[in-house]
Amino acid sequence: MNLLWVVLLPLIGTLVPLFTERFGRNICTLSVAILPAWSLILVLMFAGDIFDGQEIRQSIAWIPAMGLDLSFRLDGLSLLFLLLILGIGLLVILYARYYLSAKDSMGQFYAYLILFMSAMVGIVTSNNLIQLWIFWELTSISSFLLISFWSHKSEARKGARMALTVTGAGGLALLAGLLLIGNIVGSFDLDTVLSSGDLIRSHATYPIALTLVLLGAFTKSAQFPFHFWLPHAMAAPTPVSAYLHSATMVKAGIFLMARFYPVLAGTDLWFIIVSLTGLITLLIGAYVALFKHDLKGLLAYSTISHLGLITLLLGLNSELAAVAAIFHIINHATFKASLFMAAGIIDHESGSRDMRKLNGLWKYMPYTATLAMVAALSMAGVPLLNGFLSKEMFFSETLNQSTLGSLSWLIPMLATVGAAFSVAYSLRFIHDVFFNGEPIDLPKTPKEPPRYMKVPVEILVTLCLVVGIFPAYVVGDLLNVASLAVLKHEVPIYSLAIWHGFNIPLFMSFMAMVGGATIYYNRRHLFEFQSHFDEPDAKQIFEGVIQSIVRGSQKVIDTLENGSLQRYIFLLLLFTLVMGALPLLDLTQNTGSRAQIPLDGVTLTGALLLILSAIATVIWYRRRFLALIFLSVVGLIVSLAFAQFSAPDLALTQLSVEIVTIILLLLALFFLPQNAHKESTNRRLSGDLLVSGLLGCVIGTICFAMLTTPLNTISDFFIANSKTGGGGTNVVNVILVDFRGFDTLGEITVLGIAALGVFKLIAKMRIFMPTRDDKGRAWSNDPHPMMLEMVSQSLLPLALLVSVYIFLRGHNVPGGGFIAGLITSVAIIQQYIAHGVMWIKPRINIDYQWLIAGGILIATATGLGSWIFDRPFLSSWFDYFDLPWIGKFELASAMLFDLGVYLTVVGAVMLILANLGKLTTSERIHIKEND
Amino acid sequence: MEAIYAFCVGILTTCGFFLVLRGRTFTVVIGLTLLSYAVNLFLFASGRLKLDSAAVLGQSAEYSDPLPQALVLTAIVIGFAMTAFVVILAMRSRADQGNDHVDGQIRLPLNQTHISDKRNG
């Protein structure tokens, strides 16, 4: 489990500073360092095995069903990066202790930093593509937090946003690329992927996968044309720059390329994209760095340039070049991290990073100056320092390629030019800052920093020297195993010696030195030349692009989501029309083989009546009362249609629902305007008519096709078992209360909830009660005509009797709880209409809410009752009994269930209608506002 | 008979959608009611059309498909509950907003600000 701890320890460590911050800076720093240090020790313990050529793997099941494991590996490449991440990370922790001021929240800073560290450790040890990507995104997020650490500064926020946008977008591309690779290989396991190089390279989607993965790598490693975010990320505190922007995060892209080198490299496409991108980045970075007046700006562009160099090496498709690339990863990390730290010290102690003000600091901080100069010379590639070694390897590799054909000589030449600029900006860093006269107008008098702030720089600079002088002893093994992990087989023979004799690379180095010195000497002319160009401000361009994207999105949103329900429904219908009509276009016929029923006169008359009424409803929809009358005609014909086509239960239900619906709408119309003005433009009306007309055609066609297709149904089961299993001959009712009883239980629950919702809505309604109709006529002053009172009163017992009859017979012939409930409701409503609320109140004193609750309770209890007999929920039981005078009759548990349905229906309908009706009287219900 | 049935479903769908696309709550409710007729008829049609064959055992030689009927039966009742809910919502909206537009406010063209409509009150 040790390998897992390498990742887990820093991850746990993220929380440590949040707890130890209160104990003071030293204790906080110390506590923060413990877990990463522990992790580093674990890594070092593994180092021996790695040097022996082993690779260590560990995985635990995460989501086995999806083939996702938490899977880790440690090979040479991981080891190299782990040493950089954890080693430099520890130095940065120490450095930040002195860098951060008392105003900065140390705990927060360390938490972000360690989170970032964990994410990096996760990337380099992941053995699963998806897992790798998750850690990859975590670095984007944590670097966003780190760059924007001084969130009160606008440039910090903007820089952080830019970094997050660019690297985040690259991360998405990477995810797509990794998914493609996983798809090609059939596994997200890195081991499997790495051993499927030929499969991937020969696959048709290889170019796409390669491009996507490289997009991820290039954005992260600030390669042209995505390099612009890195200089703006310099708004971060300097420890962050030293850590993220020299040694770790920007190297994540390089790591990715190195990691996938065995599977993605080796093709012309790889060469062209990677090497050319690297070359352009190398040149642009080196050139621009010279003109930056900001110390960190210079270092940022220098970083871009060196990352370009590494990318170029990886792109050369040569094994020795890959070795050189890995070597330069180490060297660049050491000298650039120390340079950033030195820049931070200078900034910290003098209050400025502007090289036009910073001059002659040698006198004030000789010790720091010496360290910085050694690091800068290493950056320039001066012999006896590590930068020289990898640069020599780089030069000799540019000579050993012939990939541009007869133009191949361009690459070494341009490499030398880039190196010359590198020398020039290094010289500028040294000369401008530490010599060149006296400081100008500095906020503070420069002095040496606290003792321990220099320790990290000392360590790194020592490494530059030691590696530079004894390369084979110090990094030989590490380089060897890391190269082995990248190349996957034999490492080519290379020599880490300082002196290789007089050869072309040495000559190129010499040319670069001379050229750099010349460039720097003539810098005034160059600066003057450069001042003729407007420097494009990446921040403004970037913000501009983002703004225009936002504006574009806003426009789309405003068009689609303008707050108008009509627009939404129109778009929805349009979409439905397109989706519904398209498949129909492919259909060759719309008539199935089922025999059709011949049309008869009565049916035709009914259909014509329905059609005319529906159209009339539409024509007079603004005269609402009239529309309602036509609507009720439609409803009646629909119930007749059900009766006609052998669905008596439906006919009865539709008929009674029709009555309550029309009463409901009439009541509503009392409160709503009875007539409406013409609002829609003719254009809109015709558009709506067109869309709804076409939709009607589509639905009608589908309906016709369905009607003429032979029936293939599961209902035979219900018909066969209705009597024997459910004890009833009315199959529809048996389905409702028995076969699909659970559905019905759900449905009456919905019914109850809807009714309660209506009740709540009515309870707080403050609606204006009109006393006259819209023509100014007063409502009748005789609301309860005597005839109606008398007739309805005598009808009530009859109606109730009918509903009991319908209820009881429902199991065997059309009827049942639903229909009986509706009939009862209609009977009671009739009393309300005839007599008014005041009259009803003392006579029918039922709380309809309790009726609903009781109904659902009875239905549920019936279902639960079957548990007593060890049967599944809602199993039904029935038997036949003989009673004198009455004869043989049946008792079924389904009847009890149907009683629940009956009560719920009555309760729900009455709760809705009675309370709505009460709104028209002084008996309005009132609920306290605070309930 | 099938053709005229399907035609009726189509007409009801068209009328329903057209009214649903209007801007006033009551009209939308009427449209929804028409639509629910169409939907119920459509669902019912999935059991095909049969004359004189109610799904009551022993009363006819062959039976119509009872399953769509059972589904439609509950759909009718729930449809009523939903209609009621929407109607009351519409009333509540008029009570709280002062107008009966589906958006709760009336949009007037030519830069006029939104006003409440109490003309019809």
Chai-1 contact restraints between the chains, C-beta under 6 A:
chainA,res_idxA,chainB,res_idxB,connection_type,confidence,min_distance_angstrom,max_distance_angstrom,comment,restraint_id
A,S564,B,D103,contact,1.0,0.0,6.0,A-B,restraint_1
A,L565,B,V102,contact,1.0,0.0,6.0,A-B,restraint_2
A,L565,B,D103,contact,1.0,0.0,6.0,A-B,restraint_3
A,Q566,B,L21,contact,1.0,0.0,6.0,A-B,restraint_4
A,Q566,B,G23,contact,1.0,0.0,6.0,A-B,restraint_5
A,I569,B,L21,contact,1.0,0.0,6.0,A-B,restraint_6
A,Q596,B,E2,contact,1.0,0.0,6.0,A-B,restraint_7
A,I597,B,M1,contact,1.0,0.0,6.0,A-B,restraint_8
A,I597,B,L49,contact,1.0,0.0,6.0,A-B,restraint_9
A,L599,B,M1,contact,1.0,0.0,6.0,A-B,restraint_10
A,A607,B,I4,contact,1.0,0.0,6.0,A-B,restraint_11
A,A607,B,C8,contact,1.0,0.0,6.0,A-B,restraint_12
A,L610,B,C8,contact,1.0,0.0,6.0,A-B,restraint_13
A,I611,B,I11,contact,1.0,0.0,6.0,A-B,restraint_14
A,A614,B,I11,contact,1.0,0.0,6.0,A-B,restraint_15
A,A614,B,L12,contact,1.0,0.0,6.0,A-B,restraint_16
A,A614,B,C15,contact,1.0,0.0,6.0,A-B,restraint_17
A,V618,B,C15,contact,1.0,0.0,6.0,A-B,restraint_18
A,V618,B,F18,contact,1.0,0.0,6.0,A-B,restraint_19
A,Y621,B,L19,contact,1.0,0.0,6.0,A-B,restraint_20
A,Y621,B,T27,contact,1.0,0.0,6.0,A-B,restraint_21
A,R624,B,F26,contact,1.0,0.0,6.0,A-B,restraint_22
A,A627,B,I30,contact,1.0,0.0,6.0,A-B,restraint_23
A,L631,B,I30,contact,1.0,0.0,6.0,A-B,restraint_24
A,V638,B,Y37,contact,1.0,0.0,6.0,A-B,restraint_25
A,F645,B,L49,contact,1.0,0.0,6.0,A-B,restraint_26
A,S646,B,K50,contact,1.0,0.0,6.0,A-B,restraint_27
A,S646,B,S53,contact,1.0,0.0,6.0,A-B,restraint_28
A,S646,B,A54,contact,1.0,0.0,6.0,A-B,restraint_29
A,S646,B,S64,contact,1.0,0.0,6.0,A-B,restraint_30
A,A647,B,Q69,contact,1.0,0.0,6.0,A-B,restraint_31
A,P648,B,A54,contact,1.0,0.0,6.0,A-B,restraint_32
A,D649,B,L73,contact,1.0,0.0,6.0,A-B,restraint_33
A,L650,B,Q69,contact,1.0,0.0,6.0,A-B,restraint_34
A,L650,B,V72,contact,1.0,0.0,6.0,A-B,restraint_35
A,L650,B,L73,contact,1.0,0.0,6.0,A-B,restraint_36
A,T653,B,L73,contact,1.0,0.0,6.0,A-B,restraint_37
A,T653,B,I76,contact,1.0,0.0,6.0,A-B,restraint_38
A,Q654,B,I76,contact,1.0,0.0,6.0,A-B,restraint_39
A,V657,B,I76,contact,1.0,0.0,6.0,A-B,restraint_40
A,V657,B,F80,contact,1.0,0.0,6.0,A-B,restraint_41
A,T661,B,F80,contact,1.0,0.0,6.0,A-B,restraint_42
A,L664,B,A84,contact,1.0,0.0,6.0,A-B,restraint_43
A,A668,B,V87,contact,1.0,0.0,6.0,A-B,restraint_44
A,A668,B,M91,contact,1.0,0.0,6.0,A-B,restraint_45
A,F671,B,M91,contact,1.0,0.0,6.0,A-B,restraint_46
A,L672,B,F26,contact,1.0,0.0,6.0,A-B,restraint_47
A,L672,B,D100,contact,1.0,0.0,6.0,A-B,restraint_48
A,P673,B,N120,contact,1.0,0.0,6.0,A-B,restraint_49
A,A676,B,R24,contact,1.0,0.0,6.0,A-B,restraint_50
A,E679,B,G23,contact,1.0,0.0,6.0,A-B,restraint_51
A,D688,B,F18,contact,1.0,0.0,6.0,A-B,restraint_52
A,D688,B,L21,contact,1.0,0.0,6.0,A-B,restraint_53
A,L689,B,F18,contact,1.0,0.0,6.0,A-B,restraint_54
A,S692,B,T14,contact,1.0,0.0,6.0,A-B,restraint_55
A,S692,B,F17,contact,1.0,0.0,6.0,A-B,restraint_56
A,S692,B,F18,contact,1.0,0.0,6.0,A-B,restraint_57
A,G693,B,T14,contact,1.0,0.0,6.0,A-B,restraint_58
A,L695,B,F17,contact,1.0,0.0,6.0,A-B,restraint_59
A,G696,B,G10,contact,1.0,0.0,6.0,A-B,restraint_60
A,G696,B,T13,contact,1.0,0.0,6.0,A-B,restraint_61
A,G696,B,T14,contact,1.0,0.0,6.0,A-B,restraint_62
A,I699,B,G10,contact,1.0,0.0,6.0,A-B,restraint_63
A,I699,B,T13,contact,1.0,0.0,6.0,A-B,restraint_64
A,G700,B,A6,contact,1.0,0.0,6.0,A-B,restraint_65
A,G700,B,F7,contact,1.0,0.0,6.0,A-B,restraint_66
A,G700,B,V9,contact,1.0,0.0,6.0,A-B,restraint_67
A,G700,B,G10,contact,1.0,0.0,6.0,A-B,restraint_68
A,C703,B,A6,contact,1.0,0.0,6.0,A-B,restraint_69
A,C703,B,V9,contact,1.0,0.0,6.0,A-B,restraint_70
A,C703,B,F42,contact,1.0,0.0,6.0,A-B,restraint_71
A,C703,B,A45,contact,1.0,0.0,6.0,A-B,restraint_72
A,F704,B,A6,contact,1.0,0.0,6.0,A-B,restraint_73
A,M706,B,A45,contact,1.0,0.0,6.0,A-B,restraint_74
A,L707,B,E2,contact,1.0,0.0,6.0,A-B,restraint_75
A,L707,B,A45,contact,1.0,0.0,6.0,A-B,restraint_76
A,T708,B,E2,contact,1.0,0.0,6.0,A-B,restraint_77
A,L711,B,R48,contact,1.0,0.0,6.0,A-B,restraint_78
A,T713,B,D65,contact,1.0,0.0,6.0,A-B,restraint_79
A,S715,B,D65,contact,1.0,0.0,6.0,A-B,restraint_80
A,S715,B,P66,contact,1.0,0.0,6.0,A-B,restraint_81
A,S715,B,L67,contact,1.0,0.0,6.0,A-B,restraint_82
A,F718,B,P66,contact,1.0,0.0,6.0,A-B,restraint_83
A,I719,B,Y63,contact,1.0,0.0,6.0,A-B,restraint_84
A,K723,B,L57,contact,1.0,0.0,6.0,A-B,restraint_85
A,T729,B,V56,contact,1.0,0.0,6.0,A-B,restraint_86
A,T729,B,L57,contact,1.0,0.0,6.0,A-B,restraint_87
A,N730,B,V56,contact,1.0,0.0,6.0,A-B,restraint_88
A,V731,B,A55,contact,1.0,0.0,6.0,A-B,restraint_89
A,V731,B,P66,contact,1.0,0.0,6.0,A-B,restraint_90
A,V732,B,A55,contact,1.0,0.0,6.0,A-B,restraint_91
A,V732,B,P66,contact,1.0,0.0,6.0,A-B,restraint_92
A,V732,B,Q69,contact,1.0,0.0,6.0,A-B,restraint_93
A,V732,B,A70,contact,1.0,0.0,6.0,A-B,restraint_94
A,I735,B,P66,contact,1.0,0.0,6.0,A-B,restraint_95
A,I735,B,A70,contact,1.0,0.0,6.0,A-B,restraint_96
A,L736,B,A70,contact,1.0,0.0,6.0,A-B,restraint_97
A,E747,B,T74,contact,1.0,0.0,6.0,A-B,restraint_98
A,E747,B,I78,contact,1.0,0.0,6.0,A-B,restraint_99
A,V750,B,I78,contact,1.0,0.0,6.0,A-B,restraint_100
A,L751,B,A81,contact,1.0,0.0,6.0,A-B,restraint_101
A,A754,B,A81,contact,1.0,0.0,6.0,A-B,restraint_102
A,A754,B,F85,contact,1.0,0.0,6.0,A-B,restraint_103
A,G757,B,F85,contact,1.0,0.0,6.0,A-B,restraint_104
A,V758,B,A84,contact,1.0,0.0,6.0,A-B,restraint_105
A,V758,B,F85,contact,1.0,0.0,6.0,A-B,restraint_106
A,V758,B,I88,contact,1.0,0.0,6.0,A-B,restraint_107
A,L761,B,I88,contact,1.0,0.0,6.0,A-B,restraint_108
A,L761,B,R92,contact,1.0,0.0,6.0,A-B,restraint_109
A,M765,B,R92,contact,1.0,0.0,6.0,A-B,restraint_110
A,M765,B,A95,contact,1.0,0.0,6.0,A-B,restraint_111
A,R766,B,A95,contact,1.0,0.0,6.0,A-B,restraint_112
A,I767,B,A95,contact,1.0,0.0,6.0,A-B,restraint_113
A,F768,B,G121,contact,1.0,0.0,6.0,A-B,restraint_114
A,V813,B,V56,contact,1.0,0.0,6.0,A-B,restraint_115
A,F818,B,V77,contact,1.0,0.0,6.0,A-B,restraint_116
A,I912,B,A84,contact,1.0,0.0,6.0,A-B,restraint_117
